[in-house]
Amino acid sequence: MLIFIALLCLGVHAEVQPRSCEEDGNVLLQQRRQDHLKTPCDQRLQQLLEWKKKTMTYLVIVDRFALPPGTSADTCKKGSCSIANNANGCYQPPLCSWGNFCGGSFSGIESKLDYLAGMNVDALWLTPITKNVECGYMGYWTQDLNIVSPEFGGEASLKSLSAAMKKKGISYMQDVVYNHFGAPPPTNGSFQWSSGSTVTNNWTAQADSQNHYNGDVANFKPFDDVKYYHGSPETFSTAGVPNDPKFTIASINQTANQIGWLSSLADLNQTVDYVSNQLFNWTRSLFADLGVDALRLDTCPYIELSFYERLRQEALGNQYVFGEALGNLENYSFDVDGYDIIALSTNRSGVKGYILNGMEYQQTFVGTPDRSYTSTGLGAVENYAFFFAAFNAFVSTANGTVLPNNLEMGVASEAGADSFMQPVGSLNSLRFIIEKTQKVFGTGPYGYGANSNFLENQDQPRFLFRACQALTQGWLYQDVVAAQTWACNNTLVSESPAPVLLYMNALSILIMLPGVPVLMYGGEQAIVAGDSMNGDPENSYRSTYRSPMWLTGYATSAPLYGFIARLGSLRSSVIEGMGHEEIDEMKFVELTGDIANVTDYVLAFERGQALVIISNLANRMDDPGIRTIIVLQTGYTQGQEVCDRLCYRDPSAQYSWELNAYEVSFPSSARESCDCVTVGEGGKLTVELGTEPRIYSRKPLSLSEIHESTTE
């Protein structure tokens, strides 16, 4: 598995003088309004604080979230972009297996804003909205930068959605791609690698052929000439890349990353003034014309850092921005404690592991902890360190197994083992990574608390799918066939609440932790989808982690909808009124218990007046009713009464192929408080814990906007 490294690329503020209009043969360059560039620097800090105080950012793939109102039939099976239609011109690579446009739209999203608001969502992240090439339903394969996707409803429909979001108090975060356009269509009617071999479905074999193929960019607007790209596929495949003899898609060589064609996608050359100016102009239009409030930057380190510094000066103003990138960091060597993070090594060993290396690499763009206190720091990251650490702590093993990770680099990278050099299956390891993140990024306004935290996104299998794999076959499998089975159909978990309980615990730390929490669409409906076809190629679109939401539905009575709404309300209550200093504060709580190595299985931390307790005890399939007594050394005062304010207990769950999800129920509606206990001498708190998460406080937190679902 390649590590996804997210980089926030923020630079210093600079006011820009308007340019006059100039006409090129391709497009009219119109200088957009730049009011957002003129806000003082303290407003940049204020906007950063506002995003840190968001309840949750909800990520939607526009094509897969909601059909236009009044539409009942989707188009998922119409077109040549299904994996079952390779003979009709769709190949992997370069274009698919991912599927056709299914029909999701901006108007469909607008029709579901009440649904989102009811769950306390206060920010919406849309995948890219430009006109894409055929099969580009995800939005990341642009064909025309200045046209809003007609498949999604066009510009007028997007403006309507943006305005409606503002009325609901939901901020608009737009995903953008500066690194590349789509894969150029072939010049001779058939895709062909530049080495001369015909494209097949064998990705690995073709990756060694430089991962490029012949194509024509004439229909790419406004970049319709090869001079706007890093060479043509034909010429680039023979170009030497220093210190990178393999030149594969997994290479960390930074030169190859910045000038190579990622997965056959036409790589833009941002050092060409016409290219960068068009990108800056388009970015200004997002804020001025479409009402965008913040950006997520795709494939961030595949472009030279100087471009992002100019982007901040020319177009970003003070908007909150974070970014993502795909890269394997094994050839980088860092001194994390001394922050000597620029040094390179041609022979990186696996002493620290990909997570730590990635964290340190990200920090080069963010600045040292001292710089994290200034407005000139480069900002935040999409926190893949947290993602992989949570993945390894919650959904890697079963039955309480903790595996020491002593594997050499590369032995099990596809299974995620060597991405985590701490013990696998341990919440202690998750704590270690969070503490290391705090140390690496610092604790100032632009420190670790500005990061975007997540459990699922558009590039990763769903949490529940991973949980089913871990509980039935383990995550560290080497059997490719076993890896493709649809694990949630397994009788061990198809009627078990264990995957759902693990998800509830993971969601609790995600939402209550400092940072900007991101929830992937459908998590509240317990969507189960991974990266397999489940033996059913014709319906592969429903089996991927990008499956359509309408297959599962939008029930506000769904128990996890209410659970997430309550988590959001508790988060808001805890951080309400906090400033820059308090917003990132949290403290892990030391604890003991009546089971061996209890800190591998139970983790607790204090934030504000809340005490959050999570566990991975639900993975003990051989002891589903496990209960343990834990003693926590809290900051509470002896004699105080504290109560759990979450109160979701004893779920049942049934996997449904028809719904593409678990059907979850609870024996009763969640109470406003439960399991009250009195604090003992020295702040010690004794709790009998099951497999559920808990959030204790001394007094009721505000639950005025909590959605109370009926869970009978």
C-alpha positions in Angstrom: 0.0 0.0 0.0 1.4 3.4 -0.9 1.3 6.0 1.7 -0.9 9.0 1.0 0.8 12.1 2.3 -1.3 15.2 2.8 0.3 18.6 2.6 -1.3 21.9 3.3 0.4 24.4 1.1 -0.2 27.8 2.6 2.2 30.7 2.1 2.5 34.4 3.2 -0.1 36.9 2.4 0.6 39.4 -0.4 -1.8 41.9 -2.0 -2.0 41.6 -5.8 -2.5 44.4 -8.3 -5.2 43.5 -10.9 -4.1 42.7 -14.3 -5.9 43.8 -17.5 -7.7 41.3 -19.6 -5.6 39.5 -22.3 -6.8 37.2 -24.9 -5.2 34.0 -26.0 -6.3 31.7 -28.8 -7.6 29.3 -26.2 -9.4 31.3 -23.5 -10.2 34.8 -22.4 -8.3 35.6 -19.2 -10.6 37.7 -17.0 -9.2 39.1 -13.8 -11.6 37.9 -11.1 -12.5 40.0 -8.0 -9.8 39.8 -5.4 -11.5 41.1 -2.3 -10.6 38.0 -0.4 -6.9 38.8 -0.9 -7.1 42.1 1.0 -8.1 40.8 4.5 -5.5 41.4 7.2 -3.4 38.6 8.5 -5.3 38.4 11.8 -8.4 37.4 9.8 -6.4 34.5 8.4 -5.8 33.3 12.0 -9.5 33.8 12.7 -10.5 31.8 9.7 -8.1 29.0 10.8 -9.8 29.0 14.3 -13.2 28.8 12.8 -12.3 25.7 10.8 -10.7 24.1 13.9 -14.1 24.7 15.6 -16.1 23.0 12.9 -18.2 20.2 14.2 -17.4 18.0 11.1 -16.7 18.3 7.5 -18.7 15.9 5.3 -17.0 14.6 2.2 -19.1 13.7 -0.8 -18.3 12.4 -4.2 -20.7 14.5 -6.3 -21.5 11.7 -8.7 -22.3 9.3 -6.0 -24.1 11.1 -3.2 -27.6 12.0 -4.4 -29.6 11.9 -7.7 -31.5 15.0 -8.9 -34.9 15.4 -7.1 -37.5 13.4 -8.9 -35.0 11.0 -10.4 -35.3 7.4 -9.5 -33.0 5.6 -11.9 -29.2 6.0 -12.0 -26.9 5.5 -14.9 -24.2 3.4 -13.2 -24.6 0.6 -15.8 -24.9 2.9 -18.9 -21.6 3.5 -20.6 -18.3 1.8 -21.4 -16.5 2.5 -18.1 -17.4 -0.6 -16.2 -14.7 -3.2 -15.6 -17.0 -5.6 -17.4 -16.6 -3.6 -20.7 -12.9 -3.7 -21.4 -13.5 -4.8 -25.0 -15.4 -1.5 -25.6 -12.4 0.8 -24.9 -12.2 1.0 -21.2 -8.9 -0.2 -19.7 -7.0 -0.3 -16.5 -4.8 1.6 -16.9 -5.4 4.2 -18.1 -9.0 4.9 -17.5 -11.0 2.6 -15.4 -12.5 -0.2 -13.7 -14.0 2.4 -11.5 -17.3 2.8 -13.4 -19.5 5.1 -15.3 -21.1 8.4 -14.2 -24.0 7.3 -12.0 -26.0 10.5 -12.1 -25.3 12.2 -8.8 -25.7 16.0 -9.0 -25.4 19.4 -7.3 -29.2 19.6 -7.2 -29.3 16.2 -5.5 -26.9 17.4 -2.8 -28.9 20.6 -2.3 -32.0 18.5 -1.7 -30.2 16.7 1.2 -28.9 19.8 3.0 -31.5 19.3 5.8 -30.3 15.8 6.2 -26.8 17.0 6.7 -27.7 19.8 9.0 -29.6 17.4 11.2 -26.4 15.5 11.8 -24.6 18.7 12.8 -22.6 18.9 9.6 -21.3 22.5 9.2 -18.9 22.1 6.3 -19.3 20.2 3.0 -16.3 19.0 0.9 -17.1 18.4 -2.7 -14.8 16.4 -5.0 -13.6 18.3 -8.1 -16.3 20.0 -10.2 -14.6 20.7 -13.5 -15.6 19.1 -16.8 -13.8 15.7 -17.0 -12.8 13.2 -19.6 -14.9 10.1 -20.2 -15.1 7.9 -17.1 -13.9 10.8 -14.9 -16.9 10.7 -12.5 -14.6 11.3 -9.6 -13.7 14.7 -10.9 -9.9 14.4 -10.8 -9.4 14.0 -14.6 -10.1 17.5 -15.9 -10.7 18.1 -19.6 -11.8 21.8 -19.4 -10.8 23.8 -16.4 -13.3 26.6 -17.0 -16.4 24.6 -17.4 -18.3 23.2 -14.4 -19.2 19.6 -15.1 -22.4 19.3 -17.1 -22.8 15.7 -15.8 -23.2 17.2 -12.3 -25.6 19.9 -13.4 -23.4 22.8 -14.6 -22.5 26.2 -13.1 -25.9 27.5 -12.4 -26.8 24.4 -10.3 -23.5 24.7 -8.4 -24.2 28.3 -7.6 -27.6 27.4 -6.3 -26.1 24.7 -4.1 -23.5 27.1 -2.8 -26.1 29.7 -1.9 -28.3 27.2 -0.2 -25.3 26.0 1.9 -24.7 29.5 3.1 -28.3 29.8 4.2 -27.9 26.6 6.2 -24.7 27.7 7.9 -22.7 25.0 6.0 -19.3 26.1 4.7 -18.2 25.1 1.2 -14.8 23.3 0.8 -13.8 22.6 -2.8 -11.4 19.9 -3.8 -9.0 21.1 -6.5 -6.3 19.5 -8.8 -3.3 21.6 -9.9 -1.0 18.8 -10.7 -2.6 17.2 -13.8 -5.4 16.9 -16.2 -7.0 13.7 -17.4 -5.4 11.0 -19.5 -5.3 12.2 -23.1 -7.3 10.2 -25.6 -5.3 8.0 -28.0 -4.3 9.3 -31.4 -4.7 5.9 -33.1 -7.9 4.6 -31.6 -6.2 2.2 -29.1 -4.3 2.9 -25.9 -0.7 1.9 -26.2 2.2 2.2 -23.9 5.0 4.4 -25.2 7.3 1.4 -25.2 5.1 -0.1 -27.9 3.3 -2.8 -25.8 -0.5 -2.8 -25.9 -2.3 -1.8 -22.8 -3.8 -4.7 -20.8 -5.4 -5.0 -17.4 -2.1 -5.9 -15.9 -1.2 -2.7 -14.0 2.0 -4.0 -12.4 3.5 -5.2 -15.7 2.7 -2.0 -17.5 4.0 0.2 -14.6 7.5 -0.9 -15.6 6.9 0.5 -19.1 7.1 4.1 -17.7 3.4 4.3 -17.0 2.7 6.5 -20.1 0.9 6.0 -23.3 0.3 7.9 -26.6 -2.3 10.6 -26.4 -3.5 13.9 -27.8 -4.1 17.0 -25.6 -5.8 19.1 -28.3 -9.2 18.9 -26.5 -7.8 19.9 -23.1 -8.8 23.5 -22.3 -7.1 25.9 -21.8 -4.0 23.7 -21.9 -4.3 22.3 -25.5 -0.6 22.0 -26.4 2.2 19.7 -25.2 4.2 22.8 -24.2 2.0 23.2 -21.2 2.9 19.8 -19.8 6.1 18.0 -18.6 6.9 16.6 -22.0 4.8 14.2 -24.1 4.4 10.6 -23.0 6.5 9.5 -25.9 9.5 11.7 -25.2 9.3 11.7 -21.5 9.5 7.9 -21.2 13.1 8.1 -22.5 14.2 11.0 -20.4 16.6 10.1 -17.6 15.6 10.9 -14.0 18.5 11.3 -11.6 18.8 8.7 -8.8 15.6 7.0 -10.0 16.5 3.9 -12.1 13.1 2.3 -11.8 10.9 5.3 -12.4 7.8 3.5 -11.3 4.6 4.9 -9.9 5.8 4.1 -6.4 9.1 6.1 -6.7 9.8 8.7 -4.1 12.3 10.5 -6.2 11.0 14.1 -6.0 12.1 15.0 -9.5 10.1 12.1 -10.9 7.1 13.0 -8.7 7.1 16.6 -9.9 7.6 16.0 -13.7 6.3 12.5 -14.1 2.8 11.6 -15.4 1.0 10.1 -12.4 -1.0 7.1 -13.5 -1.0 8.3 -17.2 -2.5 11.6 -16.2 -1.3 14.6 -18.2 1.2 16.4 -15.9 0.9 20.2 -16.0 4.1 22.3 -16.0 3.4 25.0 -13.4 6.7 26.8 -14.2 5.1 27.9 -17.5 3.6 31.4 -16.8 0.5 30.7 -18.9 -0.2 27.5 -16.9 0.3 29.1 -13.4 -1.7 32.3 -14.3 -4.6 30.3 -15.6 -4.6 28.2 -12.4 -4.4 31.3 -10.3 -7.2 33.0 -12.2 -9.4 29.9 -11.9 -8.8 29.7 -8.2 -9.9 33.3 -7.7 -13.1 32.5 -9.5 -13.8 29.7 -7.1 -13.9 32.2 -4.2 -15.4 35.1 -6.0 -17.9 33.5 -8.3 -18.8 30.2 -6.7 -18.8 31.1 -3.0 -16.1 28.6 -2.0 -14.8 29.0 1.6 -11.8 26.7 1.7 -9.8 24.3 -0.5 -8.5 20.8 -0.3 -5.4 20.4 -2.6 -5.0 17.1 -4.4 -1.5 15.6 -5.2 0.2 18.5 -3.4 3.9 17.5 -3.3 3.9 16.5 -7.0 4.4 20.2 -7.7 7.3 22.4 -6.6 6.7 24.2 -3.3 7.3 27.6 -5.0 4.1 27.2 -6.9 2.1 27.1 -3.7 3.8 30.1 -2.3 2.8 32.0 -5.4 -0.7 30.5 -5.2 -1.1 31.9 -1.7 0.0 35.4 -2.9 -2.0 35.4 -6.1 -5.2 33.7 -5.3 -5.7 32.1 -1.8 -5.9 35.2 0.4 -6.6 34.0 4.0 -8.7 30.9 3.2 -8.1 27.7 5.0 -6.5 25.1 2.8 -5.1 21.7 3.2 -3.7 19.2 0.7 -3.0 15.5 -0.1 -0.4 13.6 -2.0 0.5 10.0 -2.9 4.1 9.0 -2.2 6.4 6.4 -0.8 8.9 8.0 1.5 11.4 5.2 2.0 14.3 7.1 0.3 14.0 10.1 2.7 16.0 10.3 5.9 15.0 12.7 8.7 16.0 13.6 12.2 12.6 14.1 13.7 13.8 15.4 17.1 16.3 17.8 15.6 14.0 18.8 12.8 16.8 18.3 10.3 14.2 17.3 7.8 15.6 18.3 4.5 18.5 15.8 4.3 18.1 13.1 1.7 19.4 9.5 1.7 19.6 7.2 -1.3 19.2 4.1 0.9 16.6 4.6 3.5 16.1 1.8 5.9 12.8 1.0 7.7 13.9 2.1 11.2 11.0 4.5 11.7 8.4 3.4 9.2 6.4 5.1 6.6 4.1 7.0 9.0 6.9 8.7 10.8 8.8 9.4 7.6 5.6 10.8 6.1 5.0 13.0 9.1 8.4 14.4 9.0 8.1 15.0 5.2 4.9 16.9 5.7 6.4 19.0 8.4 8.9 20.4 5.9 6.0 22.2 4.3 4.4 23.2 7.6 7.4 24.6 9.4 9.1 23.8 12.7 7.2 24.0 16.0 8.5 27.5 16.6 7.2 28.6 13.2 3.8 26.9 13.9 3.1 29.9 16.2 3.4 32.4 13.3 1.2 33.4 10.4 4.0 32.6 8.0 3.9 28.9 8.7 2.8 26.8 5.8 -0.2 25.5 7.7 -1.8 22.0 8.1 -2.0 18.6 6.6 -4.5 15.9 5.7 -3.6 13.7 8.6 -2.7 10.3 7.1 -0.6 9.6 10.1 -3.8 9.5 12.2 -5.6 7.5 9.5 -3.0 4.7 9.4 -2.5 4.7 13.1 -6.3 4.3 13.7 -6.5 1.7 11.0 -3.7 -0.4 12.7 -5.2 0.1 16.2 -8.8 -0.8 15.4 -9.0 -2.9 12.3 -5.8 -4.9 11.9 -6.2 -7.9 14.2 -8.9 -9.9 16.0 -9.5 -11.4 19.5 -7.2 -8.9 21.3 -4.1 -9.9 19.4 -1.3 -7.4 19.4 1.5 -8.1 16.9 5.0 -6.6 17.3 5.9 -5.0 14.1 9.4 -6.2 13.3 8.9 -6.7 9.6 11.6 -5.4 7.3 10.6 -2.5 5.0 8.6 -3.8 2.0 7.8 -7.3 3.3 4.1 -6.6 3.8 3.7 -3.0 2.6 0.6 -3.9 0.5 -1.0 -5.1 3.7 -0.1 -1.9 5.6 2.1 -3.7 8.1 5.3 -1.7 7.7 3.4 1.5 7.5 3.2 1.2 11.3 6.4 0.4 13.1 4.7 0.3 16.5 2.8 -2.8 17.6 -0.2 -3.6 15.4 -3.6 -3.9 17.1 -2.7 -1.6 20.0 -4.3 1.7 21.1 -0.9 2.4 22.8 0.4 2.8 19.3 -2.3 5.2 18.3 -1.4 7.3 21.4 2.2 7.2 20.3 1.4 8.5 16.8 -0.8 11.3 18.2 1.9 12.4 20.6 4.5 12.3 17.9 2.3 14.4 15.7 2.1 17.0 18.4 5.8 17.0 18.7 6.6 17.1 15.0 4.0 19.8 14.1 4.1 21.8 17.3 1.1 23.2 19.2 0.8 26.7 17.8 -2.1 27.9 15.6 -0.5 26.3 12.5 0.5 23.2 14.5 -1.0 19.7 14.7 -4.4 21.0 15.6 -4.9 22.6 12.1 -4.7 19.1 10.6 -7.6 17.4 8.9 -8.3 14.0 10.6 -10.2 11.2 9.0 -11.0 7.5 9.1 -12.3 7.1 5.5 -12.0 9.1 2.2 -12.5 8.8 -1.5 -9.3 6.8 -1.9 -9.6 4.2 0.8 -11.9 1.2 1.6 -14.6 1.8 4.1 -13.8 1.3 7.8 -16.5 -1.3 8.2 -15.1 -3.3 5.3 -11.6 -3.2 6.9 -13.1 -4.3 10.2 -14.8 -7.3 8.5 -11.5 -8.3 6.9 -9.6 -8.0 10.2 -12.2 -10.0 12.2 -12.5 -12.8 9.6 -9.1 -13.2 7.9 -6.8 -10.6 9.5 -5.3 -7.6 7.7 -1.8 -8.9 7.4 -2.9 -11.5 4.8 -0.6 -12.3 1.8 -3.2 -14.2 -0.2 -4.5 -12.0 -3.0 -7.6 -14.1 -3.5 -8.5 -13.9 0.1 -8.0 -10.1 0.0 -10.7 -9.8 -2.6 -13.4 -11.7 -0.8 -16.4 -9.8 0.5 -15.6 -10.2 4.2 -18.8 -8.8 5.7 -20.8 -11.7 4.1 -18.8 -14.0 6.4 -21.0 -15.6 9.0 -18.6 -14.6 11.7 -19.4 -10.9 11.3 -22.6 -10.7 9.2 -24.8 -10.7 12.3 -22.2 -9.4 14.7 -22.1 -5.8 16.2 -18.3 -6.0 16.5 -17.5 -4.0 13.3 -20.1 -1.3 14.2 -18.8 -1.0 17.8 -15.2 -0.6 16.5 -16.5 2.1 14.2 -18.3 3.9 17.0 -15.1 3.9 19.1 -13.0 5.2 16.2 -15.6 7.9 15.3 -15.5 9.1 18.9 -11.8 9.8 18.9 -12.0 11.3 15.4 -14.6 13.8 16.3 -13.5 14.6 19.9 -9.8 15.0 19.1 -8.2 18.4 18.2 -8.1 19.0 14.5 -10.7 19.3 11.7 -12.7 16.0 11.5 -13.8 14.7 8.2 -16.6 12.2 7.8 -17.0 10.3 4.5 -20.5 10.2 3.1 -22.6 7.3 4.1 -20.7 6.4 7.3 -23.8 7.4 9.3 -25.7 4.8 7.4 -23.1 2.1 8.1 -22.1 1.7 4.5 -19.9 -1.4 3.9 -17.9 -1.1 0.7 -14.3 -2.0 -0.2 -12.2 -2.6 -3.2 -13.7 -5.9 -4.5 -16.3 -6.9 -7.0 -17.7 -9.6 -4.8 -17.7 -11.9 -7.8 -20.2 -9.6 -9.6 -18.4 -7.5 -12.3 -21.7 -6.1 -13.6 -22.4 -4.5 -10.2 -18.8 -3.5 -9.3 -19.9 0.1 -8.9 -21.8 -0.8 -5.7 -18.9 -2.8 -4.2 -16.3 -0.1 -4.3 -15.8 2.4 -1.5 -17.2 5.0 -3.9 -20.6 3.3 -4.0 -23.7 5.4 -4.6 -25.4 6.7 -1.4 -28.9 6.1 -2.7 -28.4 2.4 -2.5 -28.4 2.7 1.2 -30.7 5.7 1.7 -30.9 8.8 3.8 -32.8 7.7 6.9 -32.5 10.2 9.7 -33.7 7.5 12.0 -30.6 5.4 11.4 -28.9 4.8 14.8 -25.4 5.9 13.6 -26.9 9.1 12.2 -28.1 9.9 15.7 -24.8 8.7 17.3 -22.7 11.0 15.0 -25.1 13.9 15.6 -24.6 13.5 19.3 -20.9 13.3 19.0 -20.9 16.5 17.0 -23.0 18.3 19.5 -20.7 17.1 22.3 -17.7 18.3 20.4 -19.2 21.7 19.8 -20.1 22.1 23.5 -16.6 21.2 24.6 -14.8 23.6 22.3 -17.3 26.4 22.4 -15.6 29.6 23.4 -12.1 28.3 23.1 -9.4 30.4 21.5 -6.2 29.5 19.8 -4.5 28.4 22.9 -7.2 26.1 24.3 -8.5 24.7 21.1 -5.6 22.3 20.6 -5.2 21.3 24.2 -5.8 17.7 25.2 -4.2 15.3 27.7 -4.0 11.5 27.7 -5.2 10.0 31.0 -3.2 7.2 32.6 -5.2 4.1 33.5 -5.0 0.6 34.9 -7.4 -2.3 34.5 -8.2 -5.9 35.4 -7.1 -7.3 32.1 -3.4 -7.7 31.1 -1.9 -4.9 29.0 -5.0 -2.9 29.3 -3.5 0.2 27.6 -3.4 -1.8 24.4 -7.1 -2.0 24.5 -8.4 1.1 26.3 -7.4 4.7 25.6 -8.6 7.9 27.4 -8.0 11.6 27.1 -9.3 14.8 28.5 -10.3 17.8 26.4 -12.0 20.7 28.1 -14.5 19.3 30.6 -14.9 16.0 28.7 -13.2 12.7 29.4 -13.2 10.5 26.3 -12.8 6.7 26.7 -12.5 4.5 23.7 -11.5 0.8 23.2 -10.9 -1.9 20.6 -12.4 -4.6 22.9 -15.1 -5.3 20.4 -12.6 -7.2 18.2 -12.7 -10.0 20.8 -15.1 -12.2 18.8 -14.5 -15.1 21.3 -15.8 -12.9 24.2 -18.4 -10.4 22.8 -19.8 -9.6 26.3 -16.4 -8.6 27.7 -16.5 -6.1 30.5 -13.5 -4.7 32.4 -12.9 -2.5 35.4 -10.6 0.4 34.7 -9.2 3.1 37.0 -8.4 6.4 35.4 -6.2 9.2 36.9 -8.3 12.2 35.9 -8.2 15.9 36.5 -11.6 15.8 38.3 -11.9 16.6 42.0 -12.8 14.1 44.7 -16.5 13.9 45.4 -17.6 15.2 42.0 -20.2 13.3 40.1 -19.5 12.7 36.4 -21.8 11.0 33.9 -21.5 9.5 30.4 -23.2 11.9 27.9 -22.9 9.5 24.9 -25.0 6.6 26.2 -25.2 4.3 23.2 -25.1 0.7 24.4 -25.5 -2.8 23.2 -26.2 -2.5 19.5 -27.2 -5.3 17.2 -26.3 -5.4 13.6 -27.2 -7.4 10.4 -25.2 -7.0 7.2 -27.4 -6.4 4.1 -26.2 -6.9 0.5 -29.3 -5.1 -0.8 -28.5 -1.9 1.3 -24.8 -2.2 0.9 -24.6 -1.6 4.7 -25.1 -2.9 8.2 -28.6 -2.5 9.6 -28.0 -1.3 13.1 -30.4 -1.1 16.1 -30.2 -0.3 19.8 -32.5 -1.7 22.5 -33.6 1.8 23.4 -33.1 5.4 22.6 -29.9 6.9 24.0 -30.5 8.8 27.2 -29.0 12.3 27.8 -26.8 10.9 30.6 -26.0 7.5 32.1 -23.5 5.5 34.2 -22.8 8.3 36.7 -19.9 7.7 39.0 -18.3 9.7 41.9 -14.7 10.7 41.6 -12.4 9.2 44.2 -9.4 10.4 46.1 -6.8 12.1 44.0 -9.1 12.3 40.9 -9.3 8.6 40.5 -12.3 7.4 38.5 -13.4 3.8 38.5 -15.5 2.6 35.6 -16.9 -0.7 34.4 -16.4 -0.6 30.7 -17.9 -2.7 27.9 -17.1 -2.4 24.2 -18.8 1.0 23.7 -17.2 4.4 23.7 -18.0 6.9 26.5 -17.7 10.6 27.0 -17.9 11.7 30.7 -18.4 15.2 32.0 -19.1 16.9 35.4 -22.3 18.5 34.1 -24.5 18.0 31.1 -23.0 19.3 27.9 -25.4 21.2 25.6 -27.5 18.7 23.7 -30.0 21.2 22.4 -29.2 20.4 18.7 -28.8 16.6 19.2 -30.8 14.5 16.8 -32.5 11.9 19.1 -33.0 8.9 16.8 -35.5 6.2 17.6 -33.5 3.1 18.0 -36.1 0.6 19.0 
